[in-house]
Amino acid sequence: MDGNLTLTASGLVAIADALRMGLEAEGNERLAQQYEILARKLADIPPGHQAGFTALLQKILAAQSRQDVIGLADLLEYELLPQLRILQLLAETTQ
């Protein structure tokens, strides 16, 4: 895994943990930092995976706007993180 993915993976788990422990301000602050990294990764997503990734990001933003911190934590750790790992594997196999 490259450094950005590792940062993102560890960051997503830390955000999910913070949200589950009621540290919403800390979790949201860290999430804002991760959004910057994720935005850079969007350009690297293969066309066949863009729609699913976009739908997942919409679910994440919806959970955040509803202030559903547990749902947001679950989406980050159990849906977004595995998708990032799949994208990393795809990138490695196409290089």
C-alpha positions in Angstrom: 0.0 0.0 0.0 1.2 3.5 -0.7 1.7 6.1 2.0 -1.5 8.0 1.2 -3.7 4.8 1.4 -2.0 3.9 4.7 -2.7 7.4 6.0 -6.2 7.2 4.9 -6.8 3.7 6.3 -5.4 4.5 9.7 -7.2 7.9 9.6 -10.5 6.3 8.8 -10.3 3.8 11.7 -9.3 6.6 14.0 -12.2 8.7 12.9 -14.6 5.8 13.3 -13.3 5.1 16.8 -13.5 8.8 17.8 -17.1 9.0 16.5 -18.1 5.9 18.4 -16.6 7.2 21.6 -18.6 10.4 21.3 -15.7 12.6 20.3 -17.6 14.1 17.4 -15.5 17.3 17.1 -12.3 15.3 16.8 -13.8 12.8 14.4 -15.2 15.5 12.2 -11.9 17.4 12.2 -10.0 14.3 11.1 -12.7 13.5 8.5 -12.1 16.9 6.9 -8.4 16.1 6.5 -9.2 12.7 5.0 -11.6 14.3 2.5 -8.6 16.1 1.0 -6.8 12.8 0.5 -9.9 11.1 -0.9 -10.5 14.0 -3.3 -7.0 13.3 -4.8 -7.8 9.6 -5.1 -11.0 10.2 -7.1 -9.1 10.9 -10.3 -7.4 7.5 -10.0 -10.6 5.5 -9.7 -11.2 3.2 -12.8 -14.4 4.2 -14.7 -16.1 0.9 -13.9 -15.9 1.7 -10.1 -16.7 5.4 -10.1 -20.4 5.1 -9.8 -20.3 2.8 -6.8 -17.6 4.9 -5.1 -19.7 8.1 -5.7 -22.8 6.4 -4.3 -20.8 5.5 -1.2 -19.5 9.0 -0.7 -23.1 10.3 -1.0 -24.2 7.9 1.7 -21.3 9.1 3.9 -22.2 12.8 3.4 -25.9 12.0 4.1 -25.0 10.3 7.4 -22.9 13.2 8.3 -25.6 15.7 7.5 -28.1 13.7 9.6 -25.5 13.7 12.4 -25.7 9.9 12.5 -22.3 9.4 14.0 -22.6 5.7 14.4 -23.8 5.2 10.9 -21.0 7.4 9.6 -18.4 5.5 11.6 -19.7 2.2 10.2 -19.7 3.5 6.6 -16.1 4.8 7.0 -14.7 1.6 8.5 -16.8 -1.2 7.0 -17.6 0.2 3.5 -15.2 3.0 2.5 -12.0 1.3 3.8 -12.6 -2.0 2.0 -13.4 0.0 -1.2 -10.1 1.9 -0.9 -8.3 -1.4 -0.5 -9.9 -2.8 -3.6 -9.0 0.3 -5.6 -5.4 0.0 -4.3 -5.3 -3.6 -5.5 -6.7 -2.6 -8.9 -4.1 0.1 -9.2 -1.3 -2.3 -8.3 -2.4 -4.9 -10.9 -2.6 -2.3 -13.7 0.9 -1.0 -13.2 
